[in-house]
Amino acid sequence: MVNTKVNLLGIELDNPVIPASGTFGYGYEFSGLYDINCLGTFSFKGTTKEPRFGNPTPRIAECTAGMINAVGLQNPGVHKVIEEELPKLKKCFNKKVMANVSGFSVEEYAYTCELLDKQEQVGWLEVNVSCPNVHGGGMSFGTQPSAAAEVTRAVKKVTNKPIIIKLSPNVTDIVSIAKACEDAGADGISLINTMLGMRIDLNRKKPIIANVMGGFSGSAIFPVALRMVYQVSSAVKIPVVGMGGVSSADDVIEMMLAGATAVEVGAYNLVNPYACRDIINDLPTAMQKYKINSLSEIIGGAKV
């Protein structure tokens, strides 16, 4: 018997497979398709202090081996998530869930994290620093080590649960940003968020996305994600959660060999709603194929 269990910051997961934020709603939407308790856990939809309608449509554009989205963090706001979404989730998911948090100021991040930290269902807080800093000229918090560190410190002051900082790949030196977050007290790092891309409608000769550009995700970005997971996990001492173009059990194993403790599956959930269930079911066979007895023992195994 192979062992698929891993430990993510003190919480044991039955397997390392985690649906990524923004691709799995608040969980209960998928519970009618299969028993979502088969998941290691999942990261729920990015949540902000105030409700957000999101960006204008069209928000989605298909592309070769991937997609572009500019949904714009549409969500009901943290109070509605706590009052309405988490109680619905509790009826179908009996494990700890990962709360994904977004914000447009340091104060917003801290406010939302403090509230979600108090929720019994929440096991980890995944803090997305890819949002524009409204008090810092509009640049993403995640593009500068100092800004990412500032968010990390603020969140750590008001929380007790593990903080995982989710990094953007749209930078020149992701390692320096990861190290700044670690130095500021982050318990873990997750990466990568979407890359930046666009498509043009040849008939209209205009951008397809109303926002012009959006987040590029899907299997096309897997090699970039793998490289960044390898680089960051080699540079920090805290656990790394890898994601970006993962669509198979083989991809999960490759991410873990690069240094990921757990692996998130994003865009592929939108192609195949059973994606995570299927990957979990395929993991034991893939492990036997590559002569792996325990997934926890291969983390970072490809390091040279």
FENJOPE-V252507 format. One record per pair of residues at least 12 apart in sequence whose ideal C-beta (glycine too) atoms are under 7 Angstrom apart, sorted by the first residue. I is the first residue (numbers start at 0). J is the second residue. D is the distance in whole Angstrom. If there is no record, write none. Layout:
I|J|D ; I|J|D
This chain:
1|283|5 ; 1|286|4 ; 1|287|6 ; 1|291|7 ; 1|292|6 ; 2|292|7 ; 2|293|4 ; 2|294|7 ; 3|282|5 ; 3|283|7 ; 3|294|5 ; 4|295|7 ; 5|260|6 ; 5|261|6 ; 5|294|6 ; 5|295|5 ; 6|295|7 ; 7|238|6 ; 7|260|6 ; 7|261|5 ; 8|123|6 ; 8|161|4 ; 8|186|5 ; 8|187|6 ; 8|238|6 ; 9|161|7 ; 10|95|6 ; 10|122|5 ; 12|39|4 ; 12|40|6 ; 12|261|6 ; 13|39|6 ; 14|39|5 ; 14|279|5 ; 14|282|6 ; 15|39|5 ; 15|251|6 ; 15|255|7 ; 15|261|4 ; 15|262|5 ; 15|294|6 ; 16|38|6 ; 16|39|5 ; 16|251|6 ; 16|262|6 ; 16|264|6 ; 16|275|5 ; 16|278|6 ; 16|279|5 ; 17|38|7 ; 17|39|5 ; 17|40|6 ; 17|41|6 ; 17|42|6 ; 17|97|7 ; 17|261|6 ; 17|262|7 ; 17|263|5 ; 18|38|7 ; 18|41|4 ; 18|42|7 ; 18|263|7 ; 18|264|6 ; 18|268|6 ; 18|275|5 ; 19|42|6 ; 19|242|5 ; 19|263|4 ; 19|264|6 ; 19|265|4 ; 20|42|4 ; 20|43|6 ; 20|44|6 ; 20|45|5 ; 20|99|4 ; 20|125|7 ; 21|44|6 ; 21|45|6 ; 21|70|7 ; 22|265|5 ; 22|266|7 ; 22|268|4 ; 22|269|6 ; 23|41|5 ; 23|268|6 ; 24|44|6 ; 25|43|5 ; 25|44|6 ; 25|84|4 ; 25|87|7 ; 25|88|6 ; 26|41|6 ; 26|43|6 ; 26|88|5 ; 26|91|7 ; 26|92|5 ; 26|96|7 ; 27|87|5 ; 27|88|5 ; 27|91|5 ; 29|272|6 ; 30|91|4 ; 32|272|6 ; 32|273|6 ; 33|273|6 ; 33|276|5 ; 35|91|6 ; 35|92|6 ; 36|92|6 ; 36|93|6 ; 36|94|6 ; 37|276|6 ; 37|279|6 ; 38|275|6 ; 39|261|6 ; 40|94|6 ; 40|95|6 ; 40|96|6 ; 40|97|5 ; 40|122|7 ; 41|96|6 ; 41|97|7 ; 42|97|4 ; 42|99|5 ; 42|125|5 ; 42|263|6 ; 43|96|6 ; 43|98|6 ; 43|99|6 ; 44|74|6 ; 44|99|7 ; 45|72|5 ; 45|74|6 ; 45|99|5 ; 45|101|5 ; 45|127|6 ; 46|74|5 ; 46|77|5 ; 46|80|5 ; 46|98|7 ; 46|99|6 ; 46|100|6 ; 46|101|7 ; 46|111|6 ; 47|72|6 ; 47|74|6 ; 47|76|6 ; 47|77|7 ; 47|101|5 ; 47|102|6 ; 47|107|7 ; 47|111|6 ; 48|76|7 ; 48|77|6 ; 48|102|7 ; 48|107|5 ; 48|110|5 ; 48|111|5 ; 49|76|5 ; 50|74|7 ; 50|75|5 ; 50|76|4 ; 50|79|7 ; 51|71|7 ; 51|72|5 ; 51|73|6 ; 51|74|6 ; 52|73|6 ; 53|70|5 ; 53|71|4 ; 53|72|6 ; 53|73|3 ; 54|69|5 ; 54|70|6 ; 54|71|3 ; 54|209|7 ; 54|210|5 ; 55|209|4 ; 56|209|6 ; 57|207|6 ; 57|208|6 ; 57|209|6 ; 58|70|5 ; 58|208|7 ; 60|198|4 ; 60|207|4 ; 60|208|5 ; 62|198|6 ; 63|219|7 ; 64|217|6 ; 64|218|5 ; 64|219|4 ; 65|215|6 ; 65|216|6 ; 65|217|2 ; 65|218|7 ; 65|219|4 ; 65|220|7 ; 65|266|6 ; 66|216|6 ; 66|217|5 ; 66|266|6 ; 67|196|5 ; 67|197|7 ; 67|198|6 ; 67|208|6 ; 67|213|4 ; 67|214|7 ; 67|215|5 ; 68|213|5 ; 68|214|5 ; 69|208|5 ; 69|210|4 ; 69|213|3 ; 69|214|7 ; 72|101|5 ; 77|111|5 ; 77|114|5 ; 77|115|7 ; 81|114|6 ; 81|118|6 ; 85|118|6 ; 85|120|6 ; 88|120|7 ; 89|120|6 ; 95|120|7 ; 95|121|7 ; 95|122|3 ; 96|120|5 ; 96|121|6 ; 96|122|6 ; 97|122|7 ; 97|123|5 ; 97|125|5 ; 98|115|4 ; 98|121|5 ; 98|124|5 ; 98|125|7 ; 99|125|5 ; 99|127|6 ; 100|112|5 ; 100|115|7 ; 100|124|6 ; 100|126|5 ; 100|127|7 ; 101|127|5 ; 101|130|5 ; 102|130|6 ; 103|130|6 ; 103|131|6 ; 103|133|5 ; 104|133|6 ; 104|134|6 ; 105|149|6 ; 105|150|6 ; 105|153|5 ; 108|126|6 ; 108|150|5 ; 108|153|6 ; 108|154|6 ; 109|153|4 ; 109|154|6 ; 109|157|5 ; 112|124|5 ; 112|126|7 ; 112|154|5 ; 112|157|6 ; 112|158|5 ; 113|157|4 ; 113|158|6 ; 116|158|4 ; 116|159|6 ; 116|160|5 ; 121|160|6 ; 122|160|7 ; 123|160|6 ; 123|161|5 ; 123|163|6 ; 124|158|6 ; 124|160|6 ; 124|162|5 ; 124|163|7 ; 125|163|5 ; 125|165|5 ; 125|189|6 ; 126|150|7 ; 126|154|6 ; 126|162|6 ; 126|163|7 ; 126|164|5 ; 126|165|6 ; 127|165|5 ; 127|192|7 ; 128|140|4 ; 128|141|4 ; 128|147|5 ; 128|150|6 ; 128|164|6 ; 128|165|7 ; 128|166|7 ; 129|141|5 ; 129|167|4 ; 129|192|5 ; 132|146|6 ; 139|167|6 ; 141|166|6 ; 141|167|4 ; 141|176|6 ; 142|167|7 ; 142|170|5 ; 144|175|5 ; 144|176|5 ; 144|179|3 ; 145|179|7 ; 147|164|7 ; 147|176|5 ; 147|179|6 ; 147|180|5 ; 148|179|4 ; 148|180|6 ; 148|182|7 ; 148|183|4 ; 151|164|6 ; 151|180|5 ; 151|183|4 ; 151|184|6 ; 151|185|5 ; 152|183|5 ; 152|184|6 ; 155|184|4 ; 161|186|4 ; 161|187|6 ; 162|185|6 ; 162|186|5 ; 163|186|7 ; 163|187|4 ; 163|188|7 ; 163|189|5 ; 163|240|6 ; 164|180|4 ; 164|185|5 ; 164|188|6 ; 165|189|4 ; 165|190|7 ; 165|192|6 ; 166|188|6 ; 166|190|4 ; 166|191|7 ; 166|192|7 ; 167|192|5 ; 168|190|7 ; 168|191|4 ; 168|192|7 ; 168|194|5 ; 168|223|6 ; 168|227|6 ; 169|194|6 ; 169|195|5 ; 173|190|7 ; 173|227|5 ; 173|230|7 ; 173|231|6 ; 174|230|5 ; 174|231|6 ; 174|234|5 ; 177|231|4 ; 177|234|6 ; 177|235|5 ; 178|234|6 ; 178|235|6 ; 181|235|5 ; 181|237|5 ; 185|237|6 ; 186|237|6 ; 187|237|5 ; 187|238|5 ; 187|239|7 ; 187|240|6 ; 188|231|6 ; 188|235|6 ; 188|237|6 ; 188|239|5 ; 189|240|4 ; 189|242|7 ; 189|263|7 ; 190|227|6 ; 190|228|6 ; 190|231|6 ; 190|241|7 ; 191|224|5 ; 191|227|5 ; 191|242|7 ; 191|243|5 ; 193|214|3 ; 193|215|6 ; 193|216|5 ; 194|215|4 ; 194|220|6 ; 194|223|7 ; 195|212|6 ; 195|215|6 ; 196|212|7 ; 196|213|7 ; 196|215|3 ; 197|211|6 ; 197|212|5 ; 197|213|7 ; 216|265|6 ; 216|266|4 ; 217|244|6 ; 217|266|4 ; 218|244|5 ; 218|246|5 ; 219|244|6 ; 220|243|5 ; 220|244|5 ; 221|243|6 ; 221|244|3 ; 221|245|7 ; 221|250|6 ; 223|243|7 ; 224|241|7 ; 224|242|7 ; 224|243|3 ; 224|244|6 ; 225|253|6 ; 225|254|6 ; 225|257|5 ; 228|241|4 ; 228|254|6 ; 228|257|5 ; 228|258|6 ; 228|259|5 ; 229|257|4 ; 229|258|6 ; 232|257|7 ; 232|258|3 ; 232|259|7 ; 232|299|6 ; 233|258|7 ; 233|302|6 ; 238|260|4 ; 239|258|6 ; 239|259|5 ; 239|260|6 ; 240|259|6 ; 240|260|7 ; 240|261|5 ; 240|263|6 ; 241|254|4 ; 241|257|7 ; 241|259|3 ; 241|262|5 ; 242|262|7 ; 242|263|4 ; 242|265|6 ; 245|262|6 ; 245|264|5 ; 245|267|7 ; 246|267|4 ; 246|274|7 ; 247|278|6 ; 248|278|5 ; 248|281|4 ; 248|282|5 ; 248|285|4 ; 249|285|6 ; 251|278|6 ; 251|282|7 ; 252|285|6 ; 252|289|6 ; 252|291|7 ; 255|294|6 ; 255|297|5 ; 255|298|5 ; 256|297|6 ; 256|300|5 ; 256|301|4 ; 257|301|6 ; 258|298|7 ; 258|299|4 ; 258|302|7 ; 260|298|6 ; 264|278|7
